Amino acid sequence: MEQETDEKNITVNRKARHEYSILQTYEAGIVLTGTEVKSLREGKANLVDSYASLDKGEVWLNSAHISEYKYGSISNHDPVRKRKLLLNKSEIRKLIGKVKEKGLTLIPLRLYFKKGKVKVELALAKGKKVYDKRESIAKRDMQREQERRFKY
């Protein structure tokens, strides 16, 4: 996964790659308040256990924790509120079809800044079974062992 130089990661959801098989990724904008952006600039975000849902033709990010801005006033934001994601209508239609038809889910993989705007990398994913997780762990261990042998 190659990143452009104008992208700066805020947070990465590592648990998502372990728990789900990633089928397709999308880049989405996100509707935020001023204090949320300031908090994100400080890196105060957490995507663990967050997911995206489809509601009335719109995509929403749920359970993503963006900490309150420490210098904020009484008008500070709620840390775990629902946040609207910005995608093209055609992308949303495709996602609605795939999520309803195949039983897939939408998981945020990372939050990052791109040209000063906050973006979310959203993945269309299928949950892994226990044996799938064991298989991927075994594959990763084998690859590490081969790299060690090759190194020496």
Backbone bond lengths (Angstrom), bond angles and torsions (degrees), N, CA, C in turn:
res aa  C-N    CA-C-N  psi(-1)  N-CA   C-N-CA  omega(-1)  CA-C   N-CA-C  phi
1 M - - - 1.443 - - 1.526 108.60 -
2 E 1.297 117.91 107.51 1.452 122.48 -176.00 1.514 109.89 -93.97
3 Q 1.322 115.94 131.64 1.453 120.44 179.41 1.517 109.92 -102.84
4 E 1.318 116.29 145.71 1.451 120.87 174.40 1.523 108.55 -77.39
5 T 1.306 116.79 162.01 1.457 120.35 -177.45 1.529 112.82 -71.87
6 D 1.328 118.37 -20.02 1.462 120.34 -178.97 1.531 112.84 -90.00
7 E 1.330 117.74 11.30 1.464 121.53 177.21 1.525 109.75 -106.47
8 K 1.338 115.90 137.77 1.454 120.78 177.91 1.531 108.04 -132.11
9 N 1.320 116.70 116.18 1.461 120.92 -179.56 1.514 111.17 -64.63
10 I 1.332 115.51 138.88 1.458 121.88 173.22 1.520 107.72 -98.79
11 T 1.330 115.51 -53.11 1.456 121.03 177.50 1.524 109.34 -152.44
12 V 1.341 115.53 151.79 1.456 122.08 -179.79 1.527 108.17 -124.73
13 N 1.328 115.93 136.53 1.459 121.75 179.15 1.533 108.52 -92.57
14 R 1.334 117.21 87.82 1.470 121.35 -177.29 1.520 112.05 -70.11
15 K 1.301 116.07 -31.13 1.466 121.19 -178.68 1.534 111.32 -62.69
16 A 1.331 116.46 -31.04 1.464 121.45 -177.15 1.526 111.53 -61.40
17 R 1.324 117.64 -42.44 1.466 120.66 -178.57 1.521 111.64 -68.53
18 H 1.335 116.71 -24.82 1.470 120.34 177.61 1.531 111.13 -81.34
19 E 1.313 116.55 -40.11 1.460 121.59 -174.36 1.538 113.79 -83.67
20 Y 1.334 117.69 -22.96 1.462 121.32 -173.19 1.522 111.28 -131.34
21 S 1.342 116.03 151.82 1.466 120.83 168.55 1.525 106.12 -93.38
22 I 1.314 116.04 123.68 1.459 122.31 -176.68 1.530 109.03 -84.10
23 L 1.337 116.81 122.60 1.458 121.33 -179.82 1.521 112.29 -97.62
24 Q 1.331 117.08 -40.65 1.460 121.42 -176.50 1.523 108.82 -155.42
25 T 1.336 116.87 147.51 1.466 119.60 178.58 1.528 110.85 -120.04
26 Y 1.318 114.92 151.18 1.462 122.65 178.84 1.519 108.27 -132.44
27 E 1.331 116.27 151.64 1.452 121.52 173.28 1.521 107.61 -105.25
28 A 1.337 115.82 126.79 1.462 119.88 -178.43 1.519 109.85 -129.05
29 G 1.320 115.34 145.86 1.453 120.59 171.08 1.521 107.74 -80.70
30 I 1.308 116.97 169.76 1.464 120.54 -178.82 1.528 108.91 -140.41
31 V 1.339 115.89 139.31 1.464 121.31 179.61 1.526 107.77 -87.70
32 L 1.345 116.09 118.09 1.464 121.34 -176.74 1.524 110.88 -129.69
33 T 1.331 115.13 160.99 1.462 120.35 172.01 1.527 108.20 -91.63
34 G 1.327 116.83 170.24 1.462 121.36 -178.18 1.516 113.66 -61.07
35 T 1.340 116.74 -42.04 1.470 119.20 -178.11 1.535 111.22 -69.41
36 E 1.336 117.05 -28.52 1.465 119.86 177.14 1.527 110.66 -67.27
37 V 1.316 116.70 -42.30 1.464 120.71 179.37 1.530 109.85 -63.97
38 K 1.317 117.05 -42.86 1.470 120.80 179.13 1.529 110.47 -62.51
39 S 1.313 116.77 -40.64 1.458 121.09 177.84 1.530 111.14 -65.44
40 L 1.338 116.80 -38.65 1.466 121.05 177.85 1.523 111.25 -66.56
41 R 1.318 117.75 -35.27 1.468 120.73 177.22 1.525 110.60 -61.34
42 E 1.338 116.70 -28.92 1.465 121.39 176.42 1.531 111.67 -85.01
43 G 1.344 117.07 -4.17 1.467 120.87 178.37 1.517 114.08 80.52
44 K 1.305 118.19 23.72 1.468 122.55 -176.42 1.522 111.14 -95.06
45 A 1.336 116.51 72.41 1.468 120.38 179.75 1.514 109.41 -144.18
46 N 1.335 115.49 156.09 1.452 121.54 -179.67 1.528 108.77 -146.08
47 L 1.329 116.91 125.80 1.465 121.37 -178.52 1.527 113.36 -105.03
48 V 1.325 118.26 1.36 1.463 120.65 -178.61 1.526 109.29 -61.82
49 D 1.313 117.11 134.30 1.470 125.27 -179.20 1.525 113.64 66.39
50 S 1.320 118.43 14.04 1.463 119.63 176.58 1.526 109.61 -92.22
51 Y 1.318 115.61 158.47 1.462 121.97 -178.68 1.522 108.55 -153.86
52 A 1.315 115.98 165.67 1.459 120.60 176.93 1.521 108.70 -112.18
53 S 1.315 116.30 143.52 1.461 120.61 179.31 1.524 109.67 -126.63
54 L 1.308 115.09 156.43 1.464 121.87 178.40 1.521 107.99 -105.52
55 D 1.339 115.78 127.82 1.459 119.94 -177.88 1.522 109.13 -144.00
56 K 1.324 116.93 114.99 1.471 123.15 177.59 1.534 112.24 53.96
57 G 1.314 116.31 44.72 1.454 120.99 177.14 1.511 114.86 75.81
58 E 1.331 117.30 14.05 1.460 122.03 177.61 1.518 109.05 -124.88
59 V 1.335 116.43 154.02 1.459 121.64 178.74 1.527 108.22 -107.83
60 W 1.342 116.32 131.78 1.464 122.42 -177.12 1.517 110.39 -124.06
61 L 1.322 116.37 139.95 1.457 122.69 175.46 1.521 108.19 -95.08
62 N 1.340 116.04 121.39 1.462 121.78 -177.37 1.523 110.85 -113.25
63 S 1.316 116.91 148.95 1.468 125.35 173.80 1.521 114.55 63.19
64 A 1.307 118.76 16.22 1.466 120.79 174.01 1.524 106.84 -83.24
65 H 1.318 116.55 128.98 1.465 120.67 -176.16 1.524 110.29 -100.30
66 I 1.326 115.84 115.19 1.464 122.06 172.55 1.521 105.30 -115.34
67 S 1.324 116.35 112.21 1.465 121.42 -174.83 1.519 111.43 -58.93
68 E 1.347 114.73 153.63 1.464 119.45 177.07 1.522 109.29 -64.85
69 Y 1.318 116.18 146.21 1.455 121.65 177.99 1.524 108.11 -73.76
70 K 1.334 116.31 125.27 1.469 119.17 -171.71 1.531 113.53 -67.19
71 Y 1.335 118.37 -23.18 1.460 120.45 177.91 1.528 111.53 -99.29
72 G 1.330 117.01 10.22 1.458 121.24 -179.12 1.510 111.67 -72.62
73 S 1.327 116.01 160.84 1.461 121.25 -179.37 1.528 109.15 -96.45
74 I 1.288 115.66 -154.85 1.459 121.88 179.54 1.528 111.31 -66.46
75 S 1.333 115.83 -20.01 1.468 120.23 -179.15 1.536 112.12 -90.52
76 N 1.327 117.33 26.85 1.463 121.68 177.94 1.525 109.40 -66.80
77 H 1.322 117.44 157.69 1.469 122.49 -175.76 1.532 112.26 -84.21
78 D 1.332 115.86 162.56 1.462 122.88 173.48 1.532 107.26 -80.10
79 P 1.335 119.58 126.22 1.470 121.50 -173.80 1.535 115.75 -60.75
80 V 1.328 119.15 -31.92 1.469 119.98 -175.52 1.526 113.51 -118.33
81 R 1.317 117.04 30.84 1.465 119.22 -179.33 1.531 111.13 -71.21
82 K 1.347 115.81 161.66 1.471 120.98 174.73 1.518 108.10 -71.62
83 R 1.342 115.96 136.48 1.458 120.79 179.60 1.521 109.47 -123.15
84 K 1.312 115.96 134.14 1.460 121.00 -178.36 1.525 110.27 -76.90
85 L 1.338 115.92 135.00 1.461 121.51 176.10 1.517 109.06 -101.35
86 L 1.317 115.97 145.37 1.456 121.65 -175.82 1.527 110.15 -107.27
87 L 1.326 115.94 112.44 1.464 123.35 178.17 1.524 108.60 -133.04
88 N 1.331 116.46 162.29 1.464 120.52 174.48 1.519 109.79 -68.54
89 K 1.331 117.13 151.64 1.463 121.30 179.41 1.510 111.65 -59.18
90 S 1.340 116.76 -38.68 1.471 119.73 -179.75 1.528 110.67 -64.87
91 E 1.338 116.76 -39.20 1.467 120.28 177.60 1.524 110.60 -65.46
92 I 1.322 116.37 -41.09 1.469 120.31 179.96 1.529 110.28 -63.84
93 R 1.347 117.08 -41.69 1.473 120.44 178.57 1.527 111.08 -61.35
94 K 1.332 116.68 -43.02 1.466 120.73 178.05 1.527 110.81 -61.80
95 L 1.332 115.63 -43.87 1.466 120.31 -179.22 1.520 111.47 -64.00
96 I 1.329 117.43 -42.46 1.466 121.15 179.28 1.520 109.66 -58.51
97 G 1.341 116.70 -45.86 1.463 121.05 179.60 1.519 112.31 -61.19
98 K 1.317 116.74 -46.26 1.466 120.35 -176.64 1.519 112.18 -70.06
99 V 1.326 117.14 -40.51 1.468 120.27 -178.18 1.532 110.74 -67.25
100 K 1.333 117.53 -42.42 1.464 120.45 -179.38 1.522 111.92 -72.86
101 E 1.322 116.60 -42.44 1.459 121.92 -173.26 1.524 112.88 -73.30
102 K 1.325 117.78 -49.89 1.459 121.19 -170.49 1.521 114.46 -101.10
103 G 1.321 117.62 -2.01 1.457 119.17 -179.43 1.517 112.87 70.73
104 L 1.328 117.10 32.66 1.454 121.14 178.15 1.526 108.99 -89.91
105 T 1.316 116.26 169.32 1.456 120.82 -179.21 1.526 110.24 -131.94
106 L 1.322 116.02 160.15 1.463 121.83 179.15 1.526 109.08 -106.70
107 I 1.330 115.88 122.12 1.455 122.26 -176.73 1.527 109.29 -124.36
108 P 1.340 118.48 131.98 1.462 119.46 174.12 1.533 110.15 -77.34
109 L 1.332 117.08 128.69 1.458 121.43 -179.81 1.523 112.49 -91.78
110 R 1.336 115.87 -38.20 1.464 118.50 179.60 1.516 110.54 -159.89
111 L 1.332 114.72 156.09 1.457 123.72 171.54 1.520 106.19 -110.65
112 Y 1.324 117.99 136.54 1.453 120.03 -179.39 1.521 110.78 -154.12
113 F 1.333 114.91 160.33 1.449 121.49 174.78 1.521 108.35 -93.91
114 K 1.326 116.36 133.67 1.460 121.68 175.39 1.519 106.82 -133.82
115 K 1.311 115.99 113.29 1.462 122.78 -177.30 1.532 111.33 53.41
116 G 1.324 116.70 41.32 1.463 122.14 177.27 1.516 115.41 83.75
117 K 1.327 118.18 -6.75 1.470 122.11 -179.88 1.531 109.73 -103.87
118 V 1.324 116.40 145.59 1.463 120.60 177.66 1.526 108.52 -83.79
119 K 1.312 116.12 129.22 1.465 122.43 179.68 1.517 109.21 -123.97
120 V 1.340 115.27 156.93 1.462 122.18 176.62 1.523 107.27 -121.62
121 E 1.329 116.50 130.87 1.465 119.89 171.88 1.519 105.72 -90.91
122 L 1.313 115.63 113.14 1.455 123.52 -174.77 1.518 108.89 -105.09
123 A 1.327 117.23 134.96 1.462 120.37 -177.95 1.513 110.77 -117.48
124 L 1.320 115.26 137.25 1.454 121.67 169.62 1.516 104.46 -86.27
125 A 1.331 117.02 117.28 1.463 120.06 -169.20 1.522 112.12 -134.98
126 K 1.325 114.17 158.29 1.453 121.82 175.79 1.520 107.17 -121.43
127 G 1.317 117.32 132.16 1.456 121.67 -178.21 1.522 112.15 -63.10
128 K 1.332 115.92 138.83 1.466 120.70 178.48 1.521 109.80 -86.56
129 K 1.305 115.30 146.66 1.460 121.08 172.24 1.533 107.57 -83.64
130 V 1.331 116.40 169.40 1.465 120.84 -178.56 1.522 111.27 -59.26
131 Y 1.341 117.01 -42.81 1.462 119.19 -178.29 1.527 111.76 -68.55
132 D 1.339 117.90 -29.36 1.462 120.79 175.34 1.524 110.45 -65.59
133 K 1.349 116.16 -41.27 1.457 120.84 179.59 1.523 109.85 -63.49
134 R 1.339 116.00 -44.09 1.470 119.76 179.15 1.516 110.72 -61.65
135 E 1.313 116.05 -40.57 1.462 121.46 179.72 1.527 111.22 -62.68
136 S 1.346 116.60 -44.63 1.468 119.12 -179.71 1.526 111.33 -68.30
137 I 1.335 118.17 -34.28 1.463 121.46 176.77 1.530 109.70 -65.95
138 A 1.331 117.33 -44.06 1.465 121.40 179.41 1.523 110.50 -63.05
139 K 1.326 117.17 -41.24 1.466 121.80 179.35 1.529 110.56 -63.20
140 R 1.330 116.19 -42.77 1.459 120.99 179.54 1.538 110.80 -64.46
141 D 1.351 116.87 -41.79 1.461 120.95 178.29 1.523 111.61 -63.42
142 M 1.333 117.00 -40.80 1.465 121.04 178.34 1.526 110.25 -62.65
143 Q 1.318 116.35 -42.17 1.459 120.71 -179.42 1.527 110.52 -64.36
144 R 1.335 117.40 -41.41 1.466 121.50 177.49 1.524 110.90 -61.28
145 E 1.323 115.56 -43.60 1.468 120.76 -179.70 1.531 110.80 -62.39
146 Q 1.331 116.89 -42.27 1.461 120.66 177.84 1.526 111.21 -63.81
147 E 1.318 116.59 -40.27 1.466 120.05 178.38 1.515 111.17 -64.14
148 R 1.343 117.73 -38.68 1.469 121.53 177.95 1.521 110.25 -63.37
149 R 1.319 115.62 -45.46 1.486 120.10 -179.61 1.531 110.00 -62.47
150 F 1.306 116.27 -43.57 1.460 121.24 -179.01 1.515 110.78 -64.92
151 K 1.340 116.62 -37.13 1.453 121.89 -178.98 1.520 111.16 -64.14
152 Y 1.340 117.22 -40.83 1.459 120.97 -178.57 1.502 109.08 -95.50
